[in-house]
Amino acid sequence: MERSKSKIAIAMSGGIDSSATAAILVEQGLDVIGLTVHMWKDGSRCCSVEDVGRARKVAWSLGIEHYVLNAEEMFNTEIVNPFIKEYLNGRTPSPCVICNQKIKFGFLLTRAIQFDCAALATGHYAKIEERNGQYHLLKARDISKDQSYFLHRLSQKQLAHISFPLADMIKKEHVLPIASRKGLPTTSTSESQDLCFVADGEYGQFVEKHAPETPKTGRIIDTTGKTIGTHKGIHNYTVGQRRGLGISSTDPLYVTNIDPLQNTIVVGTREHTRTQSCILTDVHWIAGSPPSATNEYAVRIRYRHEAAPARIEHLDNRKTLVTFQEPQFAITPGQAGVIYDGNEVLGGGWIE
């Protein structure tokens, strides 16, 4: 059966962005249905039972059909368990990237198509352009809210069925009047940088709760191998961390390395944390093939990092060497390294 081009699904979390997006689509006269995915029993935002209730109220207010889908088992398998394993391996994961790839634009997009929708819309701040049958992922106009970093693992097939109606919003503040004009029952406009399934950013406590066998203490050593303190479990630390080390020193000390095999944390000066190159593994290219390695690009090594000029070298199909013009602070294993050409996301991989 051919899908109607005027029928579109909106991923609804109950928050201001997805609610305003739903209102925009309704105002455009499209046949809109709301989809909310329940992913975690104790979620702090965007996937809990409370969020499902808020999304349902918004859908009722807009007069659109609303469906709740359960993805708890998939979320636990694909997102939560790898998140815990990464911390236990001394790495700092970026689960939102995988959630976008496999849950929001995997599971949820598949369901939208099964509902005969032409596309799935979300409240993400990013932009998609189609040129000669090829889809391109670009930064949002409001760079301060841009979320393209978290979307770099999307494929051509996914981008062909995704819509980001907020892409051209100059400022997030321009979204608020949309919800107000429609009288939508949104209760909060505050934002959080915490993960949706970890309350109050207590990552270490979350890991210990779900992996009680985790070692609680170990040695903190300096760059010469000398023991200078005791850590509280490697899952409580990340490369570049300065606060909470519990070490007295004339110079500020930072975590420079985490060794899960020896259960040690290595610390050094800020200069010890600066590195000029890194290897990205499991690299994904949005175009389906790698870009030229002769050009210079910009690479972000974490969400709030300003993309830095760099050269790339393709080591094999799924591994890329990134060499920056200048050494970068705290290149962290487990985080995503995302490669940009101007405002366009080319792809990325996991920092090794």
C-alpha positions as CSV (number, residue, x, y, z in Angstrom):
1,M,0.0,0.0,0.0
2,E,1.4,3.4,-1.0
3,R,2.0,5.7,2.0
4,S,0.3,9.1,2.1
5,K,2.8,11.9,1.7
6,S,0.6,14.1,4.0
7,K,0.6,11.6,6.9
8,I,3.4,12.1,9.3
9,A,4.3,10.7,12.8
10,I,5.7,12.9,15.5
11,A,7.9,11.4,18.2
12,M,6.4,12.9,21.4
13,S,8.3,13.1,24.7
14,G,5.9,15.5,26.4
15,G,8.6,18.2,26.3
16,I,8.4,21.7,24.8
17,D,10.4,20.8,21.6
18,S,8.4,17.8,20.4
19,S,5.1,19.4,21.5
20,A,5.8,22.6,19.5
21,T,6.9,20.4,16.5
22,A,3.6,18.5,16.7
23,A,1.7,21.9,16.7
24,I,3.7,23.1,13.7
25,L,2.8,20.0,11.7
26,V,-0.9,20.3,12.6
27,E,-0.9,24.0,11.5
28,Q,0.5,22.9,8.2
29,G,-2.6,20.8,7.6
30,L,-0.8,17.4,7.7
31,D,-2.4,14.2,8.9
32,V,-0.4,13.9,12.2
33,I,-0.2,11.0,14.7
34,G,1.8,11.1,17.9
35,L,4.1,8.2,18.9
36,T,5.7,7.9,22.3
37,V,8.1,5.2,23.1
38,H,8.4,3.9,26.7
39,M,11.9,2.9,27.3
40,W,12.8,2.9,31.0
41,K,10.8,2.4,34.2
42,D,12.7,4.9,36.3
43,G,13.5,7.4,33.6
44,S,14.1,11.0,34.7
45,R,13.0,12.5,31.4
46,C,11.8,11.7,27.9
47,C,11.1,8.0,28.4
48,S,9.3,7.5,31.8
49,V,5.7,6.8,32.6
50,E,5.3,10.4,33.6
51,D,6.6,11.6,30.2
52,V,4.2,9.3,28.4
53,G,1.3,10.9,30.3
54,R,2.4,14.4,29.4
55,A,2.8,13.5,25.7
56,R,-0.8,12.0,25.7
57,K,-2.2,15.3,27.1
58,V,-0.5,17.3,24.4
59,A,-1.8,14.9,21.7
60,W,-5.3,15.3,23.1
61,S,-5.0,19.1,23.2
62,L,-4.0,19.1,19.5
63,G,-6.7,16.6,18.5
64,I,-4.4,14.0,17.1
65,E,-4.2,10.2,17.6
66,H,-1.6,9.1,20.1
67,Y,0.1,5.7,20.4
68,V,2.4,4.4,23.1
69,L,5.0,1.9,22.1
70,N,7.1,-0.3,24.4
71,A,10.8,-0.6,23.8
72,E,12.0,-1.4,27.4
73,E,13.7,-4.7,26.5
74,M,15.5,-3.2,23.4
75,F,16.5,-0.1,25.3
76,N,18.0,-2.2,28.1
77,T,19.9,-4.4,25.6
78,E,21.1,-1.8,23.2
79,I,21.6,1.2,25.4
80,V,21.8,0.5,29.2
81,N,23.9,-2.7,29.2
82,P,26.6,-1.3,26.8
83,F,26.6,1.9,28.9
84,I,27.5,0.0,32.0
85,K,30.0,-2.2,30.2
86,E,31.8,0.9,28.8
87,Y,32.3,2.5,32.2
88,L,33.6,-0.8,33.6
89,N,36.1,-0.9,30.7
90,G,37.4,2.6,31.6
91,R,35.6,4.4,28.8
92,T,33.1,7.2,28.7
93,P,30.1,6.2,26.5
94,S,27.8,8.4,24.5
95,P,24.5,6.4,24.7
96,C,22.4,9.2,23.1
97,V,24.1,8.6,19.8
98,I,23.2,4.9,19.8
99,C,19.6,5.7,21.0
100,N,19.1,7.9,18.0
101,Q,20.4,5.4,15.6
102,K,18.7,2.3,17.0
103,I,15.7,3.4,19.0
104,K,14.3,6.8,17.8
105,F,15.3,6.4,14.2
106,G,15.4,2.7,14.2
107,F,12.5,1.1,16.2
108,L,10.3,4.2,16.2
109,L,10.8,5.1,12.6
110,T,10.0,1.5,11.6
111,R,6.7,1.8,13.6
112,A,5.9,5.1,11.9
113,I,6.2,3.5,8.5
114,Q,4.1,0.6,9.6
115,F,1.4,3.2,10.5
116,D,1.6,4.2,6.8
117,C,3.4,7.5,7.5
118,A,5.7,9.1,5.0
119,A,8.1,10.3,7.7
120,L,8.9,10.6,11.4
121,A,9.3,14.1,12.7
122,T,11.1,15.0,15.9
123,G,12.1,18.1,17.9
124,H,15.8,17.7,17.2
125,Y,17.8,20.8,16.3
126,A,19.5,19.7,13.0
127,K,18.7,20.0,9.3
128,I,18.3,17.6,6.4
129,E,18.8,18.6,2.8
130,E,18.1,16.4,-0.3
131,R,20.3,17.1,-3.3
132,N,20.1,14.9,-6.4
133,G,18.8,12.0,-4.5
134,Q,21.4,12.2,-1.8
135,Y,20.6,13.2,1.8
136,H,22.8,15.6,3.8
137,L,22.8,16.2,7.5
138,L,23.6,19.8,8.5
139,K,23.9,21.8,11.7
140,A,20.8,23.7,12.9
141,R,20.6,27.5,12.5
142,D,20.8,27.9,16.2
143,I,24.3,26.6,16.7
144,S,24.0,26.8,20.5
145,K,21.2,24.1,20.3
146,D,22.6,22.1,17.4
147,Q,22.2,18.3,18.0
148,S,23.8,17.1,14.8
149,Y,26.7,15.5,16.8
150,F,24.2,13.0,18.2
151,L,22.8,12.1,14.8
152,H,26.0,11.3,12.9
153,R,25.3,7.5,12.6
154,L,22.0,8.0,10.6
155,S,21.9,6.4,7.2
156,Q,20.6,7.5,3.8
157,K,17.6,5.2,4.3
158,Q,16.8,6.8,7.7
159,L,17.3,10.4,6.5
160,A,14.9,9.9,3.6
161,H,12.1,9.4,6.1
162,I,13.0,12.0,8.8
163,S,11.8,15.5,9.3
164,F,13.2,18.2,11.7
165,P,10.7,21.0,11.6
166,L,12.7,23.1,14.2
167,A,15.8,23.1,12.0
168,D,15.3,26.7,10.9
169,M,14.4,28.2,14.3
170,I,16.9,31.0,14.9
171,K,16.6,30.6,18.6
172,K,15.0,28.1,20.9
173,E,13.0,31.0,22.5
174,H,11.1,31.1,19.2
175,V,9.7,27.7,19.9
176,L,8.0,28.7,23.2
177,P,5.3,31.0,21.6
178,I,4.1,28.1,19.4
179,A,3.2,26.0,22.4
180,S,1.7,29.0,24.2
181,R,-0.4,30.0,21.2
182,K,-1.8,26.4,21.1
183,G,-2.3,26.3,24.8
184,L,-0.4,23.1,25.0
185,P,-0.2,21.5,28.5
186,T,3.6,21.5,28.7
187,T,4.8,21.9,32.3
188,S,8.5,22.8,32.0
189,T,10.9,24.4,29.5
190,S,14.1,23.6,31.5
191,E,16.7,21.5,29.8
192,S,19.0,18.9,31.3
193,Q,22.4,17.6,30.1
194,D,21.9,14.4,32.1
195,L,21.0,11.1,30.5
196,C,17.3,10.3,30.4
197,F,17.7,7.0,32.3
198,V,20.1,8.2,35.0
199,A,18.5,10.5,37.6
200,D,20.5,13.6,38.7
201,G,23.6,12.6,36.7
202,E,24.6,9.9,39.2
203,Y,26.4,7.8,36.7
204,G,28.7,6.1,39.2
205,Q,25.8,5.1,41.5
206,F,23.8,3.8,38.5
207,V,26.7,1.6,37.4
208,E,27.1,0.2,41.0
209,K,23.4,-0.5,41.3
210,H,23.3,-2.5,38.1
211,A,26.8,-4.1,38.4
212,P,27.2,-4.6,42.2
213,E,30.4,-6.6,41.6
214,T,32.2,-3.4,40.4
215,P,35.5,-2.8,42.3
216,K,34.9,0.2,44.6
217,T,38.5,1.3,45.2
218,G,42.0,1.2,43.6
219,R,45.2,3.2,43.1
220,I,45.6,6.6,41.7
221,I,49.1,7.0,40.2
222,D,51.0,9.8,38.5
223,T,52.6,9.6,35.1
224,T,55.8,8.0,36.6
225,G,53.7,5.2,38.1
226,K,54.0,6.4,41.7
227,T,50.9,5.8,43.9
228,I,49.6,9.2,45.1
229,G,46.0,8.3,46.2
230,T,43.0,6.0,46.2
231,H,40.1,6.2,43.7
232,K,36.5,5.3,44.4
233,G,36.0,3.0,41.4
234,I,37.1,3.7,37.8
235,H,33.5,4.1,36.7
236,N,33.4,7.4,38.7
237,Y,36.0,9.0,36.5
238,T,36.6,10.2,33.0
239,V,39.6,11.5,31.1
240,G,40.1,15.2,31.7
241,Q,38.4,15.2,35.1
242,R,39.9,17.5,37.7
243,R,37.3,17.7,40.5
244,G,36.8,15.0,43.1
245,L,40.2,13.4,42.8
246,G,41.0,13.9,46.5
247,I,44.7,14.6,45.9
248,S,46.7,17.5,47.2
249,S,49.2,18.9,44.7
250,T,51.0,22.2,43.9
251,D,49.7,21.9,40.3
252,P,46.2,21.1,39.2
253,L,45.9,17.4,38.3
254,Y,43.7,15.8,35.7
255,V,42.8,12.2,34.8
256,T,44.9,11.3,31.8
257,N,44.2,7.6,31.6
258,I,42.0,4.9,33.0
259,D,43.3,1.3,33.1
260,P,40.6,-1.2,33.8
261,L,43.0,-4.2,33.8
262,Q,45.1,-2.7,36.6
263,N,42.1,-0.9,38.2
264,T,44.1,2.3,38.3
265,I,43.5,6.0,37.5
266,V,46.5,7.9,36.0
267,V,46.7,11.6,36.7
268,G,49.0,14.4,35.4
269,T,49.1,18.1,34.5
270,R,46.8,19.7,31.9
271,E,49.6,19.3,29.4
272,H,49.5,15.5,29.9
273,T,45.9,15.5,28.8
274,R,46.6,17.2,25.5
275,T,46.8,14.9,22.5
276,Q,47.2,15.7,18.8
277,S,45.7,12.6,17.3
278,C,43.3,9.8,17.9
279,I,41.8,6.7,16.1
280,L,38.1,6.4,15.4
281,T,36.7,2.9,15.2
282,D,33.4,1.5,13.8
283,V,33.3,4.6,11.6
284,H,30.0,5.4,9.9
285,W,29.8,7.7,6.8
286,I,26.4,9.3,6.1
287,A,27.0,9.3,2.3
288,G,27.7,5.6,2.5
289,S,31.4,6.0,1.5
290,P,34.3,7.9,3.0
291,P,35.2,11.4,2.0
292,S,38.5,12.4,0.4
293,A,41.4,12.2,2.8
294,T,43.2,15.0,1.1
295,N,40.9,17.7,2.4
296,E,40.9,19.3,5.8
297,Y,37.9,18.9,8.0
298,A,36.7,19.9,11.5
299,V,36.3,17.2,14.2
300,R,34.3,17.4,17.4
301,I,35.5,15.0,20.2
302,R,32.5,15.6,22.5
303,Y,29.1,17.4,22.3
304,R,30.2,20.7,23.8
305,H,33.6,20.7,22.1
306,E,34.2,23.3,19.4
307,A,35.1,21.4,16.2
308,A,38.8,21.7,15.6
309,P,40.7,21.6,12.2
310,A,42.1,18.2,11.4
311,R,43.3,15.8,8.7
312,I,41.9,12.3,8.4
313,E,43.5,9.1,7.1
314,H,41.4,6.0,6.3
315,L,43.2,3.1,7.9
316,D,40.6,0.6,6.7
317,N,36.8,0.4,6.1
318,R,35.8,1.2,9.7
319,K,38.9,2.9,11.2
320,T,40.1,6.4,10.7
321,L,43.1,8.3,12.1
322,V,42.4,11.9,13.0
323,T,45.3,14.4,13.3
324,F,44.5,17.8,14.7
325,Q,46.3,21.0,13.8
326,E,46.7,21.6,17.5
327,P,46.7,19.2,20.5
328,Q,43.3,18.8,22.0
329,F,42.3,18.6,25.7
330,A,41.0,15.3,27.0
331,I,40.4,13.2,23.9
332,T,38.3,10.6,25.7
333,P,37.9,6.9,24.8
334,G,34.3,5.9,24.3
335,Q,33.1,9.3,23.1
336,A,32.1,10.0,19.5
337,G,34.5,11.8,17.2
338,V,32.3,13.5,14.6
339,I,33.7,14.8,11.3
340,Y,32.3,18.0,9.7
341,D,32.8,19.7,6.4
342,G,31.7,23.2,7.1
343,N,28.1,22.9,8.5
344,E,27.7,19.3,7.1
345,V,28.1,16.2,9.1
346,L,30.1,13.6,7.1
347,G,30.1,10.9,9.8
348,G,32.1,9.7,12.7
349,G,33.2,6.9,15.0
350,W,34.2,5.9,18.5
351,I,37.4,7.3,20.0
352,E,39.8,4.4,20.6
